[in-house]
């Protein structure tokens, strides 16, 4: 399944219910990775602009490269009035950007969709000397509370191709091999989403692998999700826990 087929019908839920990225992770990009206001950053697989927004807010120029027209339109709606923001049609494998035109590449919730061999060549082409590639995932925690474990069972039972498209299929050794030897650095940050039922349903439906309303799994999944919410809510909300994994280095 292509990334376009996976998200075209889920843009509204993605915009409203996907988590942002923790402030500590963005601070890290500026304090440790050394993105700054004078950097040119390509956000590859930029989606609806969630990460781009956080970098734009700090004054950094962003070129958002996104193949899906609906997601690209959502990013323009969010950031189109920002003078430092530009959204272009393109993919990781064929960005359309000029040779040696960017200082940093960021990929948030996207790298696991890419053809890594072709992408590496393309990233080398568009990066300036000494440029770095930053990969970020908000990794939903699947253990630790009965609620988290229940959500994970639900996705295995009713999701479509859940195991195949999960970014956890990429090992750290595979990520390390994408970078120059001994240059990959990893950091982890904590993140929590407190959600009412509407938000929980929207968050689940924003994933590429969850069924749409016309799929036979949809009704059963929603019934199970309602049961989980009713069982574990406190003061009308449940907590999804994440670890924000951030990798960077030269390629």
C-alpha positions as CSV (number, residue, x, y, z in Angstrom):
1,X,0.0,0.0,0.0
2,X,1.3,3.4,-0.9
3,X,1.4,6.3,1.5
4,X,-1.1,8.2,-0.7
5,X,-3.6,5.3,-0.6
6,X,-3.1,5.1,3.2
7,X,-3.8,8.7,4.2
8,X,-5.9,10.4,1.6
9,X,-9.1,9.6,3.4
10,X,-7.8,10.3,6.9
11,X,-6.5,13.8,6.6
12,X,-9.1,15.4,8.9
13,X,-8.5,12.9,11.7
14,X,-4.8,13.3,11.2
15,X,-4.9,17.1,11.6
16,X,-7.2,17.0,14.6
17,X,-6.1,14.0,16.6
18,X,-2.5,13.1,15.9
19,X,-0.2,14.3,18.7
20,X,2.3,17.1,18.2
21,X,6.0,16.7,19.3
22,X,7.3,17.5,22.8
23,X,8.9,20.9,23.4
24,X,12.0,19.1,24.7
25,X,12.5,17.4,21.4
26,X,12.3,20.7,19.5
27,X,14.7,22.3,22.0
28,X,17.0,19.4,21.3
29,X,17.0,20.1,17.5
30,X,18.1,23.7,18.2
31,X,20.4,23.2,21.1
32,X,22.1,19.9,20.2
33,X,21.6,19.3,16.4
34,X,22.0,23.1,15.8
35,X,19.1,23.9,13.5
36,X,18.8,27.7,13.6
37,X,17.0,30.6,12.0
38,X,19.5,30.7,9.1
39,X,19.1,27.0,8.3
40,X,17.2,25.8,5.3
41,X,15.2,22.6,6.4
42,X,13.5,20.2,4.1
43,X,10.6,18.4,5.9
44,X,10.3,15.2,3.8
45,X,6.9,13.5,4.0
46,X,5.7,16.6,5.8
47,X,2.1,15.5,5.9
48,X,-0.2,18.1,7.4
49,X,2.7,20.2,8.7
50,X,2.7,19.2,12.4
51,X,6.5,19.3,12.6
52,X,7.0,22.1,10.1
53,X,4.8,24.3,12.3
54,X,7.0,23.9,15.3
55,X,10.1,24.8,13.3
56,X,8.4,27.8,11.6
57,X,7.5,29.1,15.0
58,X,11.2,29.4,15.8
59,X,11.9,31.3,12.6
60,X,13.4,28.5,10.6
61,X,12.6,28.4,6.8
62,X,10.9,25.1,5.8
63,X,10.4,23.4,2.5
64,X,7.7,20.8,3.0
65,X,7.9,18.0,0.5
66,X,4.7,15.8,0.5
67,X,3.3,13.5,-2.2
68,X,-0.3,13.5,-1.1
69,X,-2.3,16.4,-2.4
70,X,-4.9,16.4,0.5
71,X,-2.2,16.4,3.2
72,X,-0.2,19.1,1.3
73,X,-3.4,21.2,1.2
74,X,-3.8,20.8,4.9
75,X,-0.3,22.0,5.5
76,X,-0.9,25.0,3.3
77,X,-4.1,25.8,5.2
78,X,-2.1,25.7,8.5
79,X,1.0,27.5,7.4
80,X,0.4,29.0,4.0
81,X,0.5,32.6,5.3
82,X,3.9,32.1,6.8
83,X,6.7,33.7,4.7
84,X,9.2,31.0,5.7
85,X,7.0,28.1,4.6
86,X,6.8,26.5,1.1
87,X,5.0,23.3,0.3
88,X,5.9,21.3,-2.8
89,X,4.7,18.1,-4.4
90,X,7.4,15.5,-4.2
91,X,8.5,12.3,-2.5
92,X,11.6,11.2,-0.5
93,X,12.8,9.4,-3.5
94,X,12.2,12.3,-5.9
95,X,12.0,15.6,-3.9
96,X,12.3,17.9,-6.9
97,X,14.7,20.1,-4.8
98,X,18.0,21.5,-6.2
99,X,21.3,20.0,-5.6
100,X,22.9,20.9,-2.3
101,X,20.1,23.2,-1.4
102,X,19.3,22.3,2.2
103,X,21.2,22.2,5.5
104,X,18.9,19.7,7.3
105,X,16.4,17.1,6.4
106,X,13.7,16.1,8.8
107,X,11.3,13.2,8.5
108,X,8.6,12.9,11.1
109,X,6.4,9.7,11.2
110,X,7.4,9.1,7.6
111,X,10.8,7.4,7.1
112,X,9.4,3.8,7.3
113,X,7.4,4.5,4.1
114,X,10.4,5.3,2.1
115,X,12.6,3.2,-0.3
116,X,15.7,3.6,1.8
117,X,18.3,2.9,-0.9
118,X,16.8,5.4,-3.4
119,X,16.1,7.9,-0.6
120,X,19.7,7.9,0.6
121,X,20.9,8.9,-2.8
122,X,18.3,11.6,-3.1
123,X,19.1,13.0,0.4
124,X,22.8,13.1,-0.4
125,X,22.0,15.0,-3.6
126,X,20.0,17.8,-1.9
127,X,22.1,18.2,1.3
128,X,24.8,20.7,1.6
129,X,28.2,19.6,2.9
130,X,28.0,18.6,6.6
131,X,24.2,18.5,6.4
132,X,22.3,16.1,8.7
133,X,19.2,13.9,8.5
134,X,16.8,13.9,11.4
135,X,14.3,11.0,11.8
136,X,11.5,11.4,14.4
137,X,8.7,9.1,15.5
138,X,6.1,9.4,18.2
139,X,6.1,5.8,19.2
140,X,2.8,4.9,20.9
141,X,3.5,2.7,23.9
142,X,1.8,-0.7,23.8
143,X,2.4,-2.0,27.3
144,X,2.5,-0.6,30.8
145,X,-1.2,-0.1,31.5
146,X,-4.3,-2.4,30.8
147,X,-5.7,0.4,28.6
148,X,-2.5,0.6,26.4
149,X,-2.4,-3.1,26.1
150,X,-6.1,-3.2,25.2
151,X,-5.6,-0.7,22.4
152,X,-2.8,-2.7,21.0
153,X,-4.9,-5.9,21.0
154,X,-7.7,-4.0,19.2
155,X,-5.3,-2.8,16.5
156,X,-4.0,-6.4,15.9
157,X,-7.5,-7.8,15.8
158,X,-9.2,-5.2,13.6
159,X,-6.4,-3.3,11.8
160,X,-5.5,-3.9,8.2
161,X,-1.8,-4.7,7.5
162,X,-1.0,-3.3,11.0
163,X,2.1,-5.5,11.4
164,X,3.4,-4.7,7.9
165,X,3.3,-0.9,8.0
166,X,4.3,-0.4,11.7
167,X,7.5,1.7,11.8
168,X,8.8,-0.6,14.5
169,X,9.6,-3.0,11.6
170,X,12.8,-0.9,11.1
171,X,15.5,-1.9,13.5
172,X,18.0,0.4,15.0
173,X,20.7,-1.5,13.2
174,X,18.9,-0.7,9.9
175,X,18.6,2.9,10.8
176,X,22.3,3.0,11.8
177,X,23.3,1.6,8.4
178,X,21.5,4.6,6.7
179,X,23.9,7.0,8.3
180,X,27.7,7.3,8.0
181,X,29.4,4.9,10.3
182,X,29.4,5.9,13.9
183,X,27.5,9.2,13.3
184,X,23.9,8.2,14.3
185,X,22.8,9.7,17.6
186,X,19.5,8.7,19.3
187,X,17.5,10.5,22.0
188,X,14.1,9.7,23.5
189,X,11.5,12.1,25.0
190,X,8.2,11.4,26.8
191,X,4.8,12.5,25.5
192,X,1.2,12.0,26.7
193,X,-2.2,12.5,25.0
194,X,-5.2,12.9,27.3
195,X,-8.3,12.1,25.1
196,X,-12.0,12.1,25.5
197,X,-13.8,9.4,23.5
198,X,-14.2,11.5,20.4
199,X,-10.4,12.2,20.4
200,X,-9.5,8.6,21.0
201,X,-11.7,7.4,18.1
202,X,-10.2,10.1,15.9
203,X,-6.7,9.2,16.9
204,X,-7.3,5.5,16.1
205,X,-8.9,6.4,12.8
206,X,-6.0,8.6,11.8
207,X,-3.7,5.6,11.4
208,X,-3.2,4.1,7.9
209,X,-4.0,0.6,9.0
210,X,-7.4,1.2,10.7
211,X,-10.5,0.3,8.7
212,X,-12.8,2.9,7.1
213,X,-16.6,2.9,7.9
214,X,-17.4,0.7,4.8
215,X,-15.0,-2.1,6.0
216,X,-16.5,-5.1,7.9
217,X,-14.0,-4.6,10.7
218,X,-15.0,-1.0,11.4
219,X,-18.2,-1.6,13.5
220,X,-16.5,-4.3,15.6
221,X,-13.5,-2.1,16.2
222,X,-15.6,0.9,17.3
223,X,-17.6,-1.3,19.7
224,X,-14.4,-2.6,21.2
225,X,-12.9,0.9,21.5
226,X,-16.1,2.2,23.2
227,X,-15.8,-0.7,25.7
228,X,-12.1,0.1,26.4
229,X,-12.9,3.7,26.9
230,X,-15.7,3.1,29.3
231,X,-13.6,0.6,31.3
232,X,-10.5,2.7,31.7
233,X,-11.6,6.4,31.5
234,X,-10.9,8.7,34.5
235,X,-12.8,12.0,34.6
236,X,-13.9,11.4,31.0
237,X,-10.5,10.9,29.5
238,X,-7.9,8.1,28.8
239,X,-4.1,8.5,28.4
240,X,-2.1,7.4,25.4
241,X,1.6,7.4,26.2
242,X,4.4,7.9,23.6
243,X,8.1,7.9,23.4
244,X,9.4,10.4,20.9
245,X,12.4,8.8,19.3
246,X,14.8,11.2,17.5
247,X,17.7,10.1,15.4
248,X,20.2,12.3,13.6
249,X,23.5,12.1,11.8
250,X,25.3,12.5,8.5
251,X,24.8,10.2,5.5
